[in-house]
Amino acid sequence: MSEFNEYNSENQSYRRTTKVKKSGHPILTVLLSMAMGLAAGAGGSYYVLSHYGTSGETDSTTVEYQTSTSTTHASQNTTSGSLTITEAAAKAAPSTVEIVTEASSTSYGFFGGTYTTQSAGSGVIISTDGYIITNNHVIEGATSITVTLYDGTEYEAELVGTDSKSDIAVLKINADNLTAATIGDSSTVAAGDTAIVIGNPLGTLGGTVTNGIISAASREITVDGETMELIQTDAAINSGNSGGGLFDGDGNLIGIVNMKDSGTTSSGAVIEGLGFAIPINTAMEVAEQLIEYGKVVNRPTIGVYLQTLSQASGQYPAGLYITGVVEGSPAEDAGLQAYDRIIAIDDTEVDSYETLSRYLNTKEVGDVITLTIVRDNETQKVEITLGSSN
């Protein structure tokens, strides 16, 4: 059970927010677009966003990130390089922040009304002038966002941009000369390396440090139909840690904590020590585009809305159906229509959104794919040039 960590401070209770599919109308539309791939991450080359546009614009945001200089992997265990865990945590902790959000909700009935609820999470400062990276699910639906720095200073934060597909969001506070995290290179992470997690567990314990090891450098996890390649760690992660930092033994930021598995298995066995983080190379690539454009703009897309039928419904067999086509999209150009059933992409059989999304994760804008569809009980092949999500 994949669990997003969230703390409800309105009634001082913990809430397990597990991402599950909602029941409802059988035609649920989901915009198909490719998940962000890993960035190159060669030796700390995150001096980006200057002249990042693709249409000849020269007005663009330039944000400088502090990056690590090491490009090679070193065995870490209890120490890494010249730093102990204590020293690495002391280096990383000032870049972590506490995040408290408020959201309005309405209930109906005799005692109905509008209520304000609070939730808490974590974040990491990525630039000295106040850009902060966190999870989309930490700030989703928030009407106000308050950030508390390591030294206790509070700021109202502006939402710069958010991306639900990668579960990454970027905030901005009006501050200068902040301590920003040193950006590591998640492509060099290996199982057995030191792992240090710093965040705001339970929404009340900001700056908490836990440590362990990297359990797996790349673990494929599917949440709400989206397949993510995540770093797995056994460092303790609790409600409120979401959006916080996963650091290596040198105190370099290598991931953004976003989920854990907890509870029990079907046999009753207790699940322990399964935490996950978005690799920093992935997270920073998304964050850079959110800062520049307010959204991810280079994600390849077909341009369709989809619904998976897990079992036959009337005249429609189980499978993956197109429920709508985005105007001006590659799908429209290729002649795809609502109620087309996708059964293959290139040579890969397709029976669900997860299968199609996983395959598209390997593609780029401009690549040509072949969809095999069934329309009016006839099978046909359609060539599509993948477009951009902007």
PATI-846009 format. One record per residue (C-alpha): x, y, z; residue in three letters. Coordinates in steps of 0.1 Angstrom, whole numbers, plus 5000, padded with zeros to 4 digits. Last residue first. Layout:
// residues N
XYZALA...
END
This chain:
// residues 390
502952284762ASN502951904766SER505051864735SER504051634706GLY504651264699LEU504451184662THR501650934657ILE501250644633GLU497950464634VAL497450084630LYS494049934625GLN491849654640THR488149644632GLU485449574657ASN484049934653ASP487350074661ARG490249864676VAL493550034680ILE497249964673THR499250264681LEU502550324662THR505050564676ILE507150844661VAL509451034683ASP509251414681GLY509051474718VAL510951194736GLU510250834745LYS511150594773THR508450714797ASN506050644768LEU506350274776TYR505450314812ARG502550534804SER501050274780LEU501349994805THR500050204834GLU497050324813TYR495949964809SER495749674784ASP498549754760VAL500749494741GLU504149624732THR505349604696ASP504749964687ASP502050064711ILE499349794714ALA495649734722ILE494250084723ILE490450084722ARG488950374701ASP485850494720TYR486650864714ALA488550914681GLN492050904668LEU492551074634GLY496351114634ALA496151494635ASP493651464665GLU496051234683ALA498951474676PRO497051744694SER495152044680GLY492051984701GLU492651714727VAL490951384720VAL488351224742GLY487450894759THR490150684744ILE489850334758TYR492250094775LEU490849734779GLY487949524790ALA485449464762PRO482849734753TYR479349614742GLN477949624777GLY480849684801SER483649424800ALA485949424830GLN488949634841SER487849924819LEU490850164816THR489950524808GLN491850764787LEU491951124775TYR494151194745VAL496951424735GLY499751194725ILE502251364748THR505951424752PRO506951624783ARG508851934773ASN506652204789VAL506452124826VAL504652404843LYS505152754858GLY507452834829TYR510852904842GLU510452804879ILE508352504870LEU510852414843GLN513752414867GLU511652214893ALA510951934868VAL514651894860GLU515451934897MET513051654907ALA514451404882THR518051464890ASN517051474927ILE515751114926PRO512151114940ILE512150954974ALA510850634989PHE510550475024GLY510150105032LEU511450045067GLY508549845081GLU505549655069ILE503949445096VAL502949095085ALA499149025086GLY498948785057SER497449045035SER500349275043THR500349525072THR500549895077GLY503250105059SER504750175026ASP506250525023LYS506050825000MET507451154988ASN510951225001VAL512851444977ILE516151294967GLY519951324964ILE520651644984LEU524251644995ASN525151605032GLY528351405024ASP526651085036GLY523851135012ASP520751345017PHE517051265013LEU515251595018GLY511751685028GLY508651705005GLY506751445025SER508251415060ASN504951525076GLY503651175083SER506650955090ASN509950835074ILE512550635092ALA515650565071ALA515150225053ASP515550385019THR514250334983GLN515050574955ILE512150614931LEU511450544894GLU507750644891MET504950484872THR501750684872GLU498550484874GLY497450634907ASP500750534922VAL503050284905THR506550224919ILE509650124900GLU512650114924ARG515950264915SER518950294939ALA517650034963ALA517950005000SER519950335004ILE521050325040ILE519850445074GLY519450785090ASN516851005107THR517151375114VAL514151585126THR514451955116GLY510752025122GLY509051805148LEU505451935148THR503951835115GLY504051465126LEU507451445109PRO509051775097ASN512051685076GLY515551555074ILE516351205059VAL519951085058ILE520950785037ALA524450625037THR525150405007ASP524150035008GLY522450034975ALA524050274951ALA523550644943VAL525650784914THR522650874892SER521251074921SER523851354917ASP523951594946GLY522551944950ILE524052134979THR521052254998ALA520552625001ALA521252835031THR519453165026LEU521053485017ASN517853645005ASP514153625014ALA510753674998ASN509553314997ILE509053104966LYS507452754963LEU508152474938VAL506052154934ALA506951794925ILE504651494925ASP506051384890SER502551364874LYS501051624898SER503351904886ASP503352224905THR504352584899GLY505552904916VAL503252874947LEU503953184968GLU505053135004ALA504253335035GLU507353335057TYR508253225092GLU511653245109THR512352955132GLY516052905125ASP515452605103TYR513052805083LEU509252805086THR507152815055VAL503452915054THR501252825025ILE497752955020SER494752844999THR496152494996ALA494452244972GLY497652054966GLU500452184988ILE501951865002VAL500651644973HIS502751844948ASN505851754968ASN508552004979THR511152234963ILE511952574977ILE513152884959TYR514153164983GLY517053374970ASP519753134982THR518552864959SER517352504965ILE515652534999ILE514152195008VAL510552125018GLY508451955045SER504851875053GLY501951995073ALA498152005070SER495552255082GLN491852265077THR489552555072THR485852485072TYR482852605052THR479452505064GLY477052225071GLY475552155105PHE472152045092PHE473651905060GLY476552005038TYR480252025041SER482552275025THR486352265025SER488952545027SER492652465027ALA495552585049GLU499152475045THR502052435069VAL505552375055ILE508652315076GLU511952385060VAL515252215052THR518352405040SER519652455076PRO519652065081ALA522151975053ALA525552075067LYS524651965103ALA523351635090ALA526551565071ALA528651655103GLU526551425125THR526651145099ILE530451185099THR532051375071LEU535551335055SER534551125026GLY531350935034SER530750795069THR528550515084THR528150315052ASN529650535024GLN531150344994SER532250614969ALA530450694937HIS532050934912THR530951274901THR531951474932SER531751854929THR528451894947SER526052164935THR524952504947GLN522152614925TYR522052934904GLU518653044892VAL518353234859THR514853324848THR514253394811SER513953684787ASP515953574757THR513153414738GLU514153224706GLY511252974707SER512852694727THR513252874760GLY516052794784TYR517953124778HIS519353104813SER517452834832LEU520452634842VAL523452614864TYR522552264875TYR525752104861SER526651914893GLY528951644881GLY526951524851ALA523251524862GLY521851404829ALA518351444840ALA516151144847LEU512951114827GLY509751324833MET506551114830ALA505051114795MET501551244789SER498151104788LEU495351334801LEU493051124823VAL489351114818THR487150894839LEU484450724819ILE483050454843PRO481450724865HIS482450674901GLY484950484922SER488050664931LYS491450504925LYS493650484955VAL496550704968LYS496750635005THR496450935028THR497050795063ARG495851075086ARG497451145119TYR495551345146SER495951675163GLN492351775154ASN493152055130GLU496751945127SER496151685100ASN499451535091TYR500251395057GLU502551125043ASN501650975010PHE501150595014GLU501650324988SER500050005000MET
END
